[in-house]
Amino acid sequence: MSKKAALKQKPADYQQVFQMLLENKKNLYTMLDRLPFPLEVFSPDGTSIFVNRFFLEMHHIHDPLLCVGKYNIQKDKILKKMGLSEGIKKAFRGETLAAYNINVKPLVQDLLDRGIIEEKPFETIVADFYLIPIINDKKLACVVFTMNIKKLYYGRPDLAQIKEYLDTHWQGRYKPKEVSVAVNMSVSRLYSLFKQYTGMTPGEYHKQCKIDHIKEKLNDKSLSIKEAFATCGEDSQGHMARVFKDITGISPAEWRNNQAV
């Protein structure tokens, strides 16, 4: 499996697996180290006790001991500023935390500031965070952190900032002036920079983002095509339906039918 594919995998529920392996921590950590997504394990007081290989490689951390035994997630001031501290406390009381579309840029900057890493491994990541409490003999044995990475931004900081903004503001119409103000550059500079490095205009990228979200909703067979479009703020009989066919080459109905094959 490629690293890119692995980054997009959703984390599995390891509750039962952990319970079976807790008696043999060597086997447990060997298994966790082979998982194709980032993962960290915390003791009941919040101290890091394990980080897997994927986590270390993704962040370019050369020594796990820079984290293990030294980092406490319950005392993390950056996570508190990000509004996650209450959810983290609940996880250590036995409730699973799921936090969606979290921008990890402040956390990466913190690793840099604390000397854990020497340079940014990427500009930022947008991910869903999961904190999974593992209960053994009716007591909290540990809490597992993992993430489902949805967007990973490399390269030029200014280009990453534009992509990040468009990815998080895909609903509604594309408004060049609003984007240019948000990323602090002129509309002409925004257009030329994005076109030069991506081969498409910001408006085209925005349309692609919207189409990707519509595709995701079309995969949900509990929604009608009309409802799938509506959840994305669009009319299945309107302009975006024509854009969908222009980009994919087929209609929304044909696209849905093809997914079932």
C-alpha positions in Angstrom: 0.0 0.0 0.0 1.3 3.4 -0.9 1.9 6.1 1.8 -0.6 8.4 0.0 -3.3 5.7 0.1 -2.6 4.9 3.7 -2.9 8.5 4.7 -6.5 8.5 3.5 -7.5 5.4 5.3 -10.0 5.7 8.1 -8.8 4.4 11.5 -10.2 1.1 12.6 -11.8 0.4 15.9 -9.0 -1.4 17.9 -10.9 -1.7 21.2 -11.1 -5.5 21.2 -7.7 -6.0 19.6 -6.1 -3.9 22.4 -8.0 -5.8 25.1 -6.6 -9.1 23.7 -3.0 -7.8 23.4 -2.7 -5.8 26.6 -1.3 -8.8 28.4 1.6 -8.9 26.0 2.8 -5.4 25.4 5.7 -6.5 23.2 3.2 -8.0 20.7 0.9 -5.0 21.1 3.6 -2.5 20.2 4.9 -4.6 17.4 1.5 -4.7 15.8 1.0 -0.9 16.3 4.3 -0.1 14.8 3.3 -1.8 11.5 0.0 0.1 11.1 -0.1 2.3 8.0 -1.4 5.4 9.7 -0.1 7.6 12.6 -0.8 6.4 16.1 0.2 7.4 19.6 -0.6 5.7 22.9 -1.0 7.5 26.2 -1.0 6.2 29.8 -4.1 7.0 32.0 -2.5 10.2 33.2 -1.9 11.4 29.6 1.8 10.7 29.2 2.9 9.4 25.9 4.1 5.8 26.1 4.4 4.8 22.5 4.5 6.4 19.0 4.4 4.2 15.9 6.8 4.3 13.0 4.3 5.9 10.7 3.8 8.8 13.1 7.6 9.4 13.5 8.2 9.2 9.7 5.3 11.5 8.9 6.6 14.2 11.3 10.3 13.6 10.6 10.9 12.8 14.3 14.2 10.9 14.4 14.0 9.6 18.0 10.8 8.4 19.7 12.2 9.3 23.1 11.8 13.0 22.2 8.0 12.3 22.7 7.7 9.1 24.8 7.7 9.9 28.5 8.1 13.6 27.9 4.8 14.7 26.3 1.5 14.8 28.2 -1.6 15.3 26.0 -3.7 16.5 28.9 -1.3 19.3 29.6 -0.9 20.5 26.0 -1.6 24.2 25.8 -1.8 24.2 22.0 -4.7 21.7 22.0 -6.4 23.8 24.7 -6.2 26.9 22.4 -7.6 24.8 19.6 -10.7 24.0 21.8 -9.9 20.3 22.2 -9.0 20.1 25.9 -12.6 19.2 27.1 -12.9 16.4 24.6 -9.5 15.1 25.6 -10.6 15.0 29.3 -13.6 13.0 28.4 -11.5 10.5 26.5 -9.5 9.9 29.7 -12.8 9.4 31.5 -13.7 6.6 29.0 -15.5 8.4 26.2 -14.3 8.2 22.6 -13.4 11.6 21.1 -14.0 12.3 17.4 -13.0 15.8 16.3 -13.4 16.6 12.6 -11.5 18.8 10.1 -8.7 19.8 12.5 -5.9 21.9 11.1 -2.7 20.6 12.6 -0.5 23.6 11.6 -0.3 24.9 15.3 0.8 21.5 16.5 3.5 21.2 13.8 4.8 24.7 14.7 4.9 23.6 18.3 7.1 20.6 17.5 9.4 23.0 15.6 9.5 25.5 18.5 10.3 22.7 21.1 13.1 21.4 18.9 11.4 18.0 18.3 11.8 18.5 14.6 14.4 20.6 12.7 12.1 21.7 9.9 8.4 21.4 8.8 7.8 18.1 7.1 4.7 19.7 5.4 2.9 22.9 5.5 -0.2 21.6 7.2 -2.6 18.7 7.5 -6.4 18.8 7.8 -7.5 15.6 9.6 -10.2 14.0 11.8 -8.8 13.2 15.3 -9.8 10.2 17.3 -9.0 9.5 20.9 -10.0 5.9 21.9 -10.0 4.9 25.5 -9.0 1.2 26.1 -10.7 -0.4 29.1 -9.3 -3.5 30.7 -10.8 -5.1 33.8 -13.1 -2.1 34.1 -10.2 0.3 34.3 -8.7 2.7 31.8 -5.6 0.9 30.5 -4.5 3.6 28.0 -5.9 6.0 25.4 -5.0 5.6 21.7 -4.7 8.6 19.4 -4.9 8.3 15.6 -6.1 10.5 12.8 -7.8 10.2 9.4 -5.8 12.6 7.2 -8.1 14.3 4.7 -5.8 16.9 3.2 -2.0 17.1 3.2 -0.2 20.2 2.0 3.4 20.3 0.8 5.4 22.9 -1.0 5.2 26.7 -1.1 3.5 28.1 2.0 1.5 30.7 0.0 0.2 28.0 -2.3 -0.6 25.7 0.6 -2.5 28.6 2.2 -4.6 29.1 -0.9 -5.5 25.4 -1.2 -6.3 25.1 2.4 -8.7 28.1 2.2 -10.4 26.8 -0.9 -10.7 23.3 0.6 -12.4 24.6 3.7 -14.6 27.2 1.9 -15.9 25.0 -0.9 -19.6 25.6 -0.2 -21.2 28.5 -1.9 -19.8 30.4 -4.9 -16.1 31.1 -5.6 -15.4 34.8 -4.8 -11.9 35.8 -5.9 -11.8 39.0 -3.8 -12.7 37.1 -0.6 -10.0 34.5 -1.2 -7.4 37.2 -2.0 -8.2 39.0 1.2 -8.0 35.8 3.2 -4.6 34.9 1.8 -3.3 38.4 1.8 -2.5 38.8 -1.9 -4.0 40.5 -4.9 -6.5 38.8 -7.1 -4.1 38.8 -10.1 -1.3 37.4 -8.0 -3.6 34.7 -6.6 -4.6 33.7 -10.1 -1.1 33.7 -11.6 0.5 31.9 -8.7 -2.1 29.2 -8.5 -2.2 28.6 -12.3 1.5 28.5 -12.5 2.0 25.8 -9.9 -1.2 23.7 -10.2 -2.1 24.0 -13.9 -5.6 25.2 -13.0 -7.2 28.4 -11.8 -8.4 28.9 -8.2 -12.0 28.9 -9.6 -11.5 25.5 -11.3 -9.9 24.1 -8.1 -12.9 25.3 -6.1 -15.3 23.6 -8.5 -13.3 20.4 -8.2 -13.5 20.5 -4.4 -17.3 20.9 -4.6 -17.6 18.0 -7.1 -15.5 15.8 -4.8 -17.9 16.5 -1.9 -20.9 15.8 -4.2 -19.3 12.4 -5.2 -18.8 11.6 -1.5 -22.5 12.2 -0.9 -23.6 10.3 -4.0 -21.8 7.3 -2.4 -24.4 7.4 0.4 -27.2 5.4 -1.1 -29.6 6.6 1.6 -29.6 10.0 -0.1 -31.4 10.7 -3.3 -29.3 12.5 -6.0 -31.3 15.6 -5.2 -30.5 15.3 -1.5 -26.8 14.6 -2.2 -26.6 17.8 -4.1 -28.6 19.7 -1.5 -26.3 18.7 1.3 -23.6 20.4 -0.7 -25.7 23.5 -1.2 -26.4 22.8 -4.8 -29.4 22.0 -7.1 -29.2 18.6 -8.9 -30.9 20.2 -11.9 -28.9 23.4 -11.8 -25.5 24.7 -13.0 -23.4 22.4 -10.8 -25.0 19.3 -12.3 -23.7 20.5 -15.7 -20.3 21.2 -14.2 -20.3 17.7 -12.7 -20.8 16.2 -16.2 -18.2 18.5 -17.7 -15.6 17.4 -15.1 -16.4 13.7 -14.8 -17.7 13.1 -18.4 -20.9 11.5 -17.0 -24.1 12.5 -15.2 -24.5 12.2 -11.5 -26.9 9.3 -12.0 -24.4 7.5 -14.3 -21.6 8.2 -11.8 -23.6 6.6 -8.9 -24.5 3.6 -11.0 -20.9 3.1 -12.0 -19.9 3.0 -8.3 -22.3 0.1 -7.7 -20.6 -2.1 -10.3 
